[in-house]
């Protein structure tokens, strides 16, 4: 017989388990909030992204970084490559502006309705808008997939 010394492990699996399918989103970026206490999303970092790329699972990567995060459909002008608006020809018509179902994508830069809807992360749209605000114009080269 002799003395036995031990320490109790304070980290329990039941306290650390965390999963999420839907939940709260940040207002500005439309991405999931962070943290288990806020019912936030699980982070897919740069190393995880590199590992998914190395395994050739591009559909998983697209799902995690686009569809499960901040999916956005952005109108882009075919002519000038700028981000277009969901505006009307007559932007001062209050009745038309109030009814979104009548809204058609329209490019204010080159005054044309030749607009394609492009899937992108909402954070990318914010980046393009911030660059436009400081005078850097981002041109998109888009074409219809047949």
JOGI-V488774 format. One line per field, one symbol per residue. ss: DSSP state (~ for helix, > for strand, _ for the rest). A space follows every 10 residues. Layout:
# JOGI-V488774
ss->???
This chain:
# JOGI-V488774
ss->__________ __~~~~____ ____>_____ _>_>______ >____~~~~~ ~~~~___~~~ ~~~~~~~___ >>>>>>>___ __>_>_____ ___~~~~~_~ ~~___>>___ _>__>>>>>> >~~~~~~~~~ ~~~_______ ______
